Amino acid sequence: MGNSDKKMGPGNIALFCLCAVIVIDTLTASASIGVSSVGWWVVTIVVFVIPYGLITSELGTAYPGDGGIYDWVKKAFGYKWAVRTTWFYWINVGLWMPAVYIMFAGMFAEIFYPELSIWGQIAICIALTWLTILICNLSVDIGVWVTNIGAVLKIAVISVLGVGGFIYAFKNGVANEFSFSAIIPSFDSGIEFLPALVFNLMGFELVATMTKEMRDVRDMPKAVFLSVGITAFLYIFGTIGILMALPSEEIGLVAGIIDTLKTLFGDSALGQFGVQFIGTLALLTFIGNMVSWTMGASRAAAEAATEGELPKVVGIISKKYNTPTGANFITGALSTIVIVAYALFAQDSDGLFWSVFAFSSCIFLFPYLFMFPSYIKLRVAEPDVERPFKVPGGMGVQWVISIICFFVIVQAVVLFIFPEIFSGVVDWAYTGPVLVGVIITVGIGEYILYQAISNKAKEAAKVESASAESVN
């Protein structure tokens, strides 16, 4: 993308952020919390998202480069922590893709083919996985184009849910009680879905992997905060829309959006067309989401591989399109394996969607446990680096916001693995597989790190012996 007119301006950057961050697939999880989810959204946005957006903007403009979060952690804590960061950041996409496409297949069946077999749904999941990889392998231009369309469609679908919910409530009354006391955050219901709110708001830093495609890196803070504002409004608006139409206890994780649309549009022929049309737009957003994440995460992984920190195969780049085909293909292969494994253990689609989603989300959140400490470390260790955007306030303020962000991530990880922790029980049938998956993924990452360390040691020894020979 050599031409400056093809580079991303603030509008394109904001659309990329919106496509990466807004996820329709877990909107039903937040609505399942009940009316208090509105209060939880507000608290999460004020306490976590605004500080997170500020930190991302400072790091992205002060340390631009294709590696994004990987570059920041490496600068702060060295390559060992950077390898762990990239491993989690990249591999979670291959683990998350199955959850997203399992939901796609379930919603597709709900709209068009209610009698579609589990293997029919699996075939759809695998086809979508490889369509995503094909788009990401072709070119950045096509990828950005897909993510822009994805962002617009997400805004359209959530707007329909929000506006439709208000119209429905005006005509038929509200499905849930929206009193002030009901909106106030409480731990009474749906606590296991609270980490979905944090998950729904992650990913603003993904745009930092696209700095070479930007017209001016200083546009990033504007774009990040434009997308933070739009994201916050849409999530709250969409959640309220669903809760106005459906009682919270009737909201299914997979079928919730389609059930809401059916309630909003009714049973007439026109209503059925509305459900199919808006439902199809929602399904298309899932593809846009996976394209934006695969693009960003694979780039970071490929950069780590060229540094010898991930296996060489991850760093294979297409000569024709300059895209990270090695990382993309591995993502596709992993997603396919997880989808087939899921089919073999298939229970009900809600339980399975949540298990796969919770497992991949834990892996997804791990890099952020390194990102927030990196921010503080770089502020202290490199005060003279030019920061085109700087988070306001003294070092005390920086410590406070970093610690809060860090602990928000910690509680989300804990709740994903132990959703019943507040009631003092552990459902091992659910927690066991999620925990084992997390431990195995961390173990593989540690093995890759061990390989990277020994490769670096061999290279250093080679360089040393070569210089010794030249002296002799």
PLY file of the C-alpha trace (Angstrom):
ply
format ascii 1.0
element vertex 472
property float x
property float y
property float z
element edge 471
property int vertex1
property int vertex2
end_header
0.00 0.00 0.00
2.43 2.60 -1.16
-0.01 5.34 -2.21
-0.87 7.78 0.55
-4.45 8.01 -0.76
-4.81 4.29 -0.03
-3.57 4.71 3.55
-5.98 4.62 6.48
-7.25 7.98 7.77
-9.07 8.52 11.11
-12.40 7.28 9.65
-10.93 4.02 8.35
-8.97 3.48 11.58
-12.15 3.99 13.63
-14.05 1.52 11.39
-11.23 -1.03 11.81
-11.46 -0.56 15.62
-15.25 -0.89 15.53
-15.07 -4.07 13.48
-12.41 -5.55 15.78
-14.13 -4.59 19.04
-17.89 -4.83 18.50
-19.01 -8.45 18.70
-22.65 -9.26 18.14
-22.10 -12.92 19.06
-21.79 -12.17 22.80
-24.42 -9.41 23.01
-26.93 -12.03 24.21
-24.53 -13.04 27.02
-24.57 -9.48 28.38
-28.37 -9.29 28.04
-28.63 -12.61 29.97
-27.33 -10.77 33.07
-30.67 -8.95 33.10
-31.47 -5.26 33.45
-28.50 -4.74 35.81
-26.27 -5.37 32.74
-26.95 -1.72 31.79
-25.38 -0.62 35.09
-22.50 -3.05 34.59
-21.87 -1.64 31.09
-21.63 1.90 32.46
-19.30 0.88 35.32
-17.06 -1.17 32.97
-16.82 1.67 30.44
-15.95 4.35 33.01
-13.63 2.28 35.21
-11.93 0.19 32.52
-12.51 1.14 28.89
-11.63 4.82 29.09
-8.28 4.16 30.87
-7.59 1.25 28.48
-8.26 3.49 25.44
-5.92 6.19 26.83
-3.12 3.66 27.51
-3.53 2.10 24.04
-3.35 5.53 22.38
-0.15 6.47 24.19
1.61 3.15 23.51
0.44 3.03 19.87
1.69 6.51 19.02
4.92 6.34 21.06
5.93 2.87 19.80
4.42 2.38 16.32
5.15 -0.88 14.47
3.46 -4.00 13.09
3.90 -5.91 16.35
1.52 -3.82 18.49
1.15 -5.36 21.96
4.10 -7.70 21.23
6.43 -4.72 20.62
5.35 -2.99 23.83
5.82 -6.04 26.07
9.18 -6.81 24.42
10.44 -3.26 25.01
9.29 -3.37 28.63
10.12 -6.90 29.77
12.29 -8.50 27.07
11.65 -11.13 24.44
10.60 -14.01 26.77
7.46 -12.18 27.88
6.95 -10.98 24.31
6.94 -14.58 23.07
4.27 -15.50 25.63
2.23 -12.44 24.66
2.30 -13.19 20.95
1.57 -16.87 21.47
-1.60 -16.13 23.45
-2.66 -13.22 21.25
-2.30 -15.21 18.07
-3.39 -18.72 19.11
-6.59 -17.49 20.76
-7.93 -16.51 17.30
-7.77 -20.14 16.18
-9.54 -21.15 19.41
-12.13 -18.34 19.28
-13.02 -18.79 15.60
-14.79 -22.11 16.33
-16.99 -20.45 19.00
-17.95 -17.65 16.59
-18.68 -20.00 13.70
-20.52 -22.51 15.96
-22.81 -19.60 16.80
-23.02 -18.65 13.10
-24.11 -22.21 12.18
-26.63 -22.32 15.06
-28.16 -18.98 14.06
-28.13 -19.95 10.36
-30.04 -23.15 11.21
-32.47 -21.17 13.41
-33.28 -18.79 10.52
-33.20 -21.03 7.43
-32.96 -24.78 8.25
-34.24 -25.66 11.75
-33.68 -29.37 11.02
-30.00 -28.94 9.99
-27.93 -31.75 11.54
-24.92 -31.17 13.79
-22.62 -32.35 10.95
-24.31 -29.92 8.56
-23.51 -27.15 11.04
-19.93 -28.41 11.38
-19.51 -28.29 7.57
-20.63 -24.63 7.62
-18.11 -23.86 10.43
-15.20 -25.42 8.51
-16.14 -23.70 5.22
-16.30 -20.31 6.99
-12.95 -20.91 8.69
-11.21 -21.38 5.33
-13.10 -18.50 3.69
-11.72 -16.27 6.49
-8.17 -17.55 5.88
-8.54 -16.99 2.10
-9.63 -13.35 2.62
-6.71 -12.73 5.03
-4.23 -14.34 2.60
-5.32 -12.24 -0.38
-4.40 -8.70 0.60
-4.61 -5.98 3.23
-6.83 -3.95 0.84
-9.47 -6.70 0.71
-9.13 -7.35 4.45
-9.66 -3.65 5.33
-12.60 -3.50 2.89
-14.23 -6.55 4.57
-13.67 -5.10 8.06
-15.15 -1.72 7.04
-18.30 -3.43 5.70
-18.37 -5.56 8.88
-18.31 -2.44 11.07
-21.18 -0.81 9.14
-23.28 -4.01 9.32
-22.68 -4.33 13.09
-23.90 -0.77 13.62
-26.98 -1.54 11.47
-27.88 -4.80 13.28
-27.46 -3.37 16.81
-29.44 -0.26 15.80
-32.32 -2.49 14.61
-32.25 -4.43 17.92
-32.22 -1.16 19.89
-34.84 0.77 17.91
-36.99 -2.35 17.47
-36.90 -3.02 21.22
-38.14 0.49 22.00
-40.93 0.29 19.39
-41.97 -3.16 20.66
-42.02 -1.95 24.29
-44.08 1.12 23.31
-46.71 -1.13 21.67
-46.67 -4.20 23.94
-45.11 -3.11 27.23
-41.62 -3.86 28.51
-40.50 -7.51 28.94
-38.30 -6.66 31.98
-38.64 -4.08 34.75
-36.38 -1.07 34.04
-36.45 0.61 37.45
-33.44 2.46 38.85
-32.88 -0.29 41.44
-32.98 -2.95 38.67
-30.36 -1.09 36.58
-27.89 -0.72 39.48
-25.14 -3.37 39.13
-25.82 -6.42 41.29
-24.26 -9.85 41.81
-27.67 -11.56 42.05
-28.13 -12.90 38.52
-26.05 -13.89 35.53
-22.72 -13.23 37.25
-21.06 -15.88 35.05
-21.66 -13.63 32.04
-19.93 -10.56 33.55
-16.55 -11.36 31.93
-18.33 -11.24 28.54
-18.71 -7.47 29.08
-14.93 -7.09 29.46
-14.33 -9.40 26.48
-16.80 -7.38 24.37
-14.75 -4.23 24.94
-11.25 -5.57 24.20
-9.28 -5.08 21.00
-8.74 -1.33 20.56
-4.97 -1.97 20.55
-5.33 -4.27 17.49
-5.23 -1.19 15.26
-1.64 -0.55 16.47
-0.57 -3.49 14.24
-1.72 -1.41 11.24
0.47 1.69 11.83
2.30 1.24 8.49
-1.06 1.45 6.75
-1.96 4.77 8.44
-1.63 8.19 6.88
-0.59 9.67 10.23
-0.06 7.66 13.42
-1.22 10.70 15.43
-4.75 10.00 14.12
-4.89 6.91 16.35
-6.11 8.51 19.65
-8.91 10.36 17.78
-9.95 7.14 16.05
-9.72 5.03 19.23
-11.91 7.41 21.22
-14.39 7.87 18.39
-14.77 4.08 18.28
-14.88 3.79 22.12
-17.81 6.24 22.20
-19.72 4.53 19.39
-19.00 1.05 20.85
-20.21 1.99 24.35
-23.42 3.53 23.01
-24.20 0.61 20.67
-23.63 -2.10 23.28
-25.88 -0.41 25.85
-28.51 0.44 23.21
-28.51 -3.14 21.78
-28.66 -4.74 25.25
-31.62 -2.53 26.25
-33.37 -3.40 22.95
-33.08 -7.17 23.60
-34.23 -6.76 27.23
-37.25 -4.68 26.19
-38.44 -7.49 23.91
-37.46 -10.70 25.79
-37.60 -11.61 29.50
-33.97 -12.05 30.62
-34.50 -15.70 31.67
-35.63 -16.55 28.10
-32.55 -15.16 26.34
-30.57 -18.03 24.75
-26.85 -17.50 24.07
-27.01 -18.83 20.50
-30.64 -18.20 19.53
-31.12 -14.99 21.55
-30.61 -12.53 18.69
-32.88 -14.45 16.30
-35.52 -14.90 19.05
-35.41 -11.13 19.63
-35.80 -10.44 15.90
-38.74 -12.89 15.70
-40.40 -11.08 18.63
-39.76 -7.66 17.06
-40.87 -8.54 13.51
-43.72 -10.95 14.27
-44.97 -13.96 12.26
-46.19 -12.29 9.05
-44.47 -12.95 5.69
-42.91 -9.47 5.92
-41.84 -10.20 9.50
-40.17 -13.45 8.45
-38.33 -11.59 5.68
-37.17 -9.01 8.26
-35.82 -11.76 10.53
-33.99 -13.41 7.62
-32.57 -10.13 6.29
-31.31 -8.69 9.59
-30.25 -12.18 10.73
-28.15 -12.54 7.57
-26.49 -9.15 8.20
-25.67 -10.31 11.75
-24.11 -13.50 10.33
-21.97 -11.47 7.90
-20.60 -9.43 10.82
-19.19 -12.65 12.32
-17.01 -13.09 9.22
-15.88 -9.44 9.35
-14.92 -9.93 12.99
-12.81 -13.01 12.37
-11.10 -11.34 9.37
-10.04 -8.28 11.42
-8.71 -10.42 14.30
-6.93 -12.93 12.06
-5.29 -10.06 10.12
-4.00 -8.31 13.25
-2.97 -11.34 15.30
-1.24 -13.14 12.40
0.83 -10.04 11.61
2.05 -9.85 15.21
2.85 -13.60 15.17
4.72 -13.37 11.84
6.85 -10.52 13.18
7.73 -12.64 16.24
8.61 -15.59 13.97
11.00 -13.50 11.86
12.78 -12.59 15.13
13.16 -16.35 15.78
10.72 -16.23 18.70
7.98 -18.40 17.21
8.51 -21.40 14.87
9.77 -20.42 11.38
6.62 -21.73 9.66
4.59 -18.99 11.45
6.68 -16.32 9.71
5.98 -17.43 6.10
4.86 -14.34 4.13
3.14 -14.39 0.72
5.54 -12.98 -1.91
2.62 -11.85 -4.04
0.36 -10.27 -1.40
2.78 -9.63 1.50
0.33 -11.30 3.92
1.28 -13.68 6.79
0.11 -16.90 5.11
2.01 -19.21 7.51
0.30 -17.83 10.62
-3.06 -17.69 8.81
-2.95 -21.34 7.71
-2.08 -22.55 11.22
-5.01 -20.50 12.60
-7.31 -22.19 10.06
-5.99 -25.68 10.85
-6.38 -25.18 14.62
-9.91 -23.84 14.20
-10.83 -26.89 12.07
-9.45 -29.30 14.70
-11.36 -27.57 17.52
-14.60 -27.56 15.45
-14.35 -31.32 14.73
-13.48 -32.05 18.39
-16.51 -29.97 19.39
-18.75 -32.04 17.10
-17.57 -35.27 18.71
-18.44 -33.99 22.20
-21.57 -32.08 21.10
-23.97 -31.30 23.94
-26.50 -28.48 23.64
-25.28 -25.57 21.51
-25.51 -22.97 24.32
-23.33 -24.95 26.75
-20.83 -25.80 24.06
-20.65 -22.30 22.67
-19.97 -20.96 26.16
-17.30 -23.61 27.00
-15.35 -23.00 23.77
-15.86 -19.24 24.13
-14.74 -19.13 27.81
-11.63 -21.22 27.08
-10.56 -19.07 24.11
-11.38 -15.86 26.04
-9.03 -16.77 28.91
-6.21 -17.22 26.41
-7.25 -13.98 24.70
-7.11 -11.99 27.97
-3.66 -13.23 29.11
-1.64 -10.75 26.95
-3.42 -7.85 28.65
-1.99 -9.04 31.98
1.40 -8.12 30.44
0.28 -5.01 28.51
-0.78 -2.84 31.48
2.44 -3.45 33.49
4.40 -2.75 30.26
2.79 0.67 30.05
4.01 1.62 33.56
7.46 0.11 32.97
7.96 2.10 29.73
6.74 5.33 31.35
9.33 4.86 34.14
12.21 3.42 32.06
11.87 5.58 28.91
10.55 9.00 29.99
12.38 10.75 27.11
10.70 8.82 24.27
8.55 11.20 22.22
4.88 10.54 23.01
2.69 12.29 20.40
-0.22 11.45 22.72
0.27 11.30 26.48
-2.23 10.11 29.10
-3.02 13.14 31.33
-2.03 13.19 35.02
1.11 12.44 37.02
2.69 9.04 37.66
0.28 8.41 40.56
-2.65 8.55 38.10
-0.81 6.21 35.68
-0.23 3.65 38.45
-3.89 3.76 39.53
-5.37 3.32 36.05
-2.90 0.52 35.16
-3.61 -1.40 38.39
-7.40 -1.06 37.92
-7.17 -2.28 34.28
-4.94 -5.18 35.36
-7.38 -6.35 38.06
-10.40 -6.03 35.75
-8.66 -8.53 33.44
-7.77 -10.83 36.38
-11.40 -11.00 37.59
-12.62 -11.70 34.03
-10.19 -14.65 33.67
-11.18 -16.05 37.08
-14.92 -15.76 36.30
-14.50 -17.40 32.88
-12.90 -20.45 34.57
-14.90 -20.42 37.86
-18.26 -18.76 37.05
-19.83 -19.92 40.35
-16.96 -18.67 42.52
-19.14 -16.15 44.39
-21.56 -18.88 45.48
-18.66 -20.99 46.73
-19.30 -23.97 44.40
-17.26 -25.22 41.47
-19.01 -27.01 38.60
-16.11 -29.25 37.55
-18.02 -30.61 34.53
-17.72 -27.10 33.08
-14.59 -25.78 34.83
-12.48 -28.93 34.31
-12.31 -28.89 30.48
-11.85 -25.09 30.37
-9.02 -25.24 32.94
-7.32 -28.20 31.21
-7.50 -26.37 27.86
-5.92 -23.27 29.40
-3.13 -25.32 31.07
-2.34 -27.20 27.82
-2.22 -23.94 25.82
0.09 -22.31 28.38
2.26 -25.46 28.35
2.65 -25.42 24.55
3.57 -21.72 24.78
6.26 -22.49 27.36
7.67 -25.25 25.10
7.81 -22.78 22.16
9.56 -20.27 24.44
12.09 -22.95 25.48
12.80 -23.62 21.76
13.19 -19.87 21.10
15.68 -19.54 23.98
17.79 -22.48 22.76
17.70 -21.15 19.13
18.89 -17.73 20.31
21.67 -19.37 22.35
22.81 -21.38 19.28
22.80 -18.24 17.10
24.78 -16.32 19.72
27.32 -19.18 19.91
27.64 -19.20 16.08
28.26 -15.45 15.99
30.83 -15.75 18.79
32.76 -18.58 17.10
32.66 -16.72 13.74
34.11 -13.57 15.31
36.74 -15.63 17.15
37.79 -17.26 13.83
38.04 -13.88 12.10
40.31 -12.60 14.91
42.56 -15.68 14.54
0 1
1 2
2 3
3 4
4 5
5 6
6 7
7 8
8 9
9 10
10 11
11 12
12 13
13 14
14 15
15 16
16 17
17 18
18 19
19 20
20 21
21 22
22 23
23 24
24 25
25 26
26 27
27 28
28 29
29 30
30 31
31 32
32 33
33 34
34 35
35 36
36 37
37 38
38 39
39 40
40 41
41 42
42 43
43 44
44 45
45 46
46 47
47 48
48 49
49 50
50 51
51 52
52 53
53 54
54 55
55 56
56 57
57 58
58 59
59 60
60 61
61 62
62 63
63 64
64 65
65 66
66 67
67 68
68 69
69 70
70 71
71 72
72 73
73 74
74 75
75 76
76 77
77 78
78 79
79 80
80 81
81 82
82 83
83 84
84 85
85 86
86 87
87 88
88 89
89 90
90 91
91 92
92 93
93 94
94 95
95 96
96 97
97 98
98 99
99 100
100 101
101 102
102 103
103 104
104 105
105 106
106 107
107 108
108 109
109 110
110 111
111 112
112 113
113 114
114 115
115 116
116 117
117 118
118 119
119 120
120 121
121 122
122 123
123 124
124 125
125 126
126 127
127 128
128 129
129 130
130 131
131 132
132 133
133 134
134 135
135 136
136 137
137 138
138 139
139 140
140 141
141 142
142 143
143 144
144 145
145 146
146 147
147 148
148 149
149 150
150 151
151 152
152 153
153 154
154 155
155 156
156 157
157 158
158 159
159 160
160 161
161 162
162 163
163 164
164 165
165 166
166 167
167 168
168 169
169 170
170 171
171 172
172 173
173 174
174 175
175 176
176 177
177 178
178 179
179 180
180 181
181 182
182 183
183 184
184 185
185 186
186 187
187 188
188 189
189 190
190 191
191 192
192 193
193 194
194 195
195 196
196 197
197 198
198 199
199 200
200 201
201 202
202 203
203 204
204 205
205 206
206 207
207 208
208 209
209 210
210 211
211 212
212 213
213 214
214 215
215 216
216 217
217 218
218 219
219 220
220 221
221 222
222 223
223 224
224 225
225 226
226 227
227 228
228 229
229 230
230 231
231 232
232 233
233 234
234 235
235 236
236 237
237 238
238 239
239 240
240 241
241 242
242 243
243 244
244 245
245 246
246 247
247 248
248 249
249 250
250 251
251 252
252 253
253 254
254 255
255 256
256 257
257 258
258 259
259 260
260 261
261 262
262 263
263 264
264 265
265 266
266 267
267 268
268 269
269 270
270 271
271 272
272 273
273 274
274 275
275 276
276 277
277 278
278 279
279 280
280 281
281 282
282 283
283 284
284 285
285 286
286 287
287 288
288 289
289 290
290 291
291 292
292 293
293 294
294 295
295 296
296 297
297 298
298 299
299 300
300 301
301 302
302 303
303 304
304 305
305 306
306 307
307 308
308 309
309 310
310 311
311 312
312 313
313 314
314 315
315 316
316 317
317 318
318 319
319 320
320 321
321 322
322 323
323 324
324 325
325 326
326 327
327 328
328 329
329 330
330 331
331 332
332 333
333 334
334 335
335 336
336 337
337 338
338 339
339 340
340 341
341 342
342 343
343 344
344 345
345 346
346 347
347 348
348 349
349 350
350 351
351 352
352 353
353 354
354 355
355 356
356 357
357 358
358 359
359 360
360 361
361 362
362 363
363 364
364 365
365 366
366 367
367 368
368 369
369 370
370 371
371 372
372 373
373 374
374 375
375 376
376 377
377 378
378 379
379 380
380 381
381 382
382 383
383 384
384 385
385 386
386 387
387 388
388 389
389 390
390 391
391 392
392 393
393 394
394 395
395 396
396 397
397 398
398 399
399 400
400 401
401 402
402 403
403 404
404 405
405 406
406 407
407 408
408 409
409 410
410 411
411 412
412 413
413 414
414 415
415 416
416 417
417 418
418 419
419 420
420 421
421 422
422 423
423 424
424 425
425 426
426 427
427 428
428 429
429 430
430 431
431 432
432 433
433 434
434 435
435 436
436 437
437 438
438 439
439 440
440 441
441 442
442 443
443 444
444 445
445 446
446 447
447 448
448 449
449 450
450 451
451 452
452 453
453 454
454 455
455 456
456 457
457 458
458 459
459 460
460 461
461 462
462 463
463 464
464 465
465 466
466 467
467 468
468 469
469 470
470 471
